[in-house]
Amino acid sequence: MEGARLDRWLWSVRLTKTRTEATDACRAGHVRLNGRPAKAAHTVAVGDRVEARLHGRERVVEVVRLIENRVGAPIAVECYLDHSPPPSSRDDPGALGLRDRGTGRPTKRDRRQIERWRDRNR
């Protein structure tokens, strides 16, 4: 096999739950292939670098093997090298923008701080 569709490959290696989700991510501009925005129908080859923002996390993977059918997780992991940055810690509430439970509704000042934090982290 010389190449595979990008959306199908993302689905096959279990980076997205459905092929439609992979297509929508490409259409929204969340997927880049070798540093360039990629459409779902772009062809992926061995050695390509795929950068995707999926499920609130930045994923950076290098294609090692091409597959077109969805396979089990142990086999899917062998099809790419993961160069993704580590996910943010769930212990740090500031990283997720969460408030303590039971503190009530955010004040106007709190809301503005949350919005500033979200704008910085986009």
C-alpha positions as CSV (number, residue, x, y, z in Angstrom):
1,M,0.0,0.0,0.0
2,E,1.4,3.4,-1.0
3,G,-0.8,5.7,1.0
4,A,-4.0,5.9,2.9
5,R,-6.6,8.7,3.3
6,L,-5.8,10.9,6.3
7,D,-9.3,10.6,7.9
8,R,-9.3,6.8,7.5
9,W,-5.8,6.5,9.0
10,L,-6.7,8.6,12.0
11,W,-9.7,6.4,12.6
12,S,-7.8,3.2,12.0
13,V,-5.1,3.9,14.6
14,R,-7.8,5.0,17.1
15,L,-6.9,8.7,17.4
16,T,-10.6,9.4,16.8
17,K,-13.6,7.4,17.7
18,T,-15.3,7.6,14.3
19,R,-14.3,8.3,10.8
20,T,-16.8,11.2,10.7
21,E,-15.1,12.8,13.7
22,A,-11.7,12.5,11.9
23,T,-13.3,14.1,8.8
24,D,-14.9,16.9,10.8
25,A,-11.5,17.6,12.6
26,C,-9.8,18.0,9.2
27,R,-12.6,20.2,7.9
28,A,-12.3,22.4,11.0
29,G,-8.6,22.9,10.5
30,H,-7.5,20.9,13.6
31,V,-5.3,18.5,11.6
32,R,-2.0,19.3,10.0
33,L,0.1,17.0,7.8
34,N,3.8,17.8,7.7
35,G,3.1,21.3,9.0
36,R,0.4,22.2,6.5
37,P,-3.4,22.2,7.0
38,A,-4.8,18.9,5.6
39,K,-8.1,17.9,4.1
40,A,-9.6,14.5,5.0
41,A,-8.7,13.1,1.5
42,H,-5.0,13.8,1.7
43,T,-2.8,10.8,1.3
44,V,-0.7,9.8,4.3
45,A,2.6,8.0,3.7
46,V,5.2,6.3,6.0
47,G,7.3,9.0,7.6
48,D,4.7,11.7,7.6
49,R,4.1,13.9,10.7
50,V,0.5,14.3,11.7
51,E,-0.4,17.1,14.2
52,A,-4.0,17.1,15.5
53,R,-5.9,18.8,18.2
54,L,-8.3,16.1,19.3
55,H,-10.4,15.8,22.5
56,G,-8.9,18.9,24.0
57,R,-5.3,17.6,23.6
58,E,-2.6,18.3,21.1
59,R,-1.4,15.0,19.4
60,V,1.8,14.8,17.3
61,V,2.4,11.4,15.7
62,E,4.7,10.1,13.0
63,V,3.3,7.5,10.6
64,V,5.2,4.2,10.9
65,R,2.8,1.8,9.2
66,L,-0.2,2.3,6.9
67,I,-3.5,0.6,7.7
68,E,-7.0,1.3,6.4
69,N,-9.1,-0.9,8.6
70,R,-9.6,-0.3,12.3
71,V,-7.6,-2.7,14.4
72,G,-7.2,-3.4,18.1
73,A,-5.4,-1.0,20.4
74,P,-2.2,-3.0,20.8
75,I,-1.7,-3.2,17.0
76,A,-2.8,0.4,16.4
77,V,-0.1,1.7,18.7
78,E,2.6,0.0,16.6
79,C,1.4,2.1,13.5
80,Y,2.7,5.4,14.8
81,L,5.3,7.0,17.0
82,D,3.8,9.4,19.5
83,H,5.7,12.7,19.9
84,S,2.8,14.4,21.8
85,P,3.5,16.7,24.7
86,P,2.3,15.2,28.0
87,P,-1.3,15.9,28.9
88,S,-2.0,18.6,31.5
89,S,-2.3,17.3,35.1
90,R,-5.8,16.7,36.5
91,D,-4.5,17.6,39.9
92,D,-3.9,21.3,38.8
93,P,-7.4,22.9,38.8
94,G,-6.0,26.0,37.1
95,A,-4.9,23.9,34.1
96,L,-8.5,23.0,33.4
97,G,-10.2,26.2,34.5
98,L,-12.3,24.4,37.1
99,R,-13.6,25.9,40.3
100,D,-14.0,24.2,43.7
101,R,-17.3,22.5,44.1
102,G,-19.8,24.4,46.3
103,T,-18.2,27.8,45.9
104,G,-21.3,29.1,44.1
105,R,-21.7,31.1,41.0
106,P,-18.7,33.0,39.7
107,T,-18.6,36.7,40.4
108,K,-18.1,39.2,37.6
109,R,-14.4,39.4,38.5
110,D,-14.0,35.6,38.5
111,R,-15.7,35.4,35.1
112,R,-13.3,37.9,33.7
113,Q,-10.3,36.1,35.0
114,I,-11.6,32.8,33.6
115,E,-12.1,34.4,30.2
116,R,-8.6,35.9,30.2
117,W,-7.2,32.5,31.1
118,R,-9.1,30.9,28.3
119,D,-7.9,33.5,25.8
120,R,-4.3,33.0,26.8
121,N,-4.6,29.2,26.5
122,R,-6.2,29.0,23.0
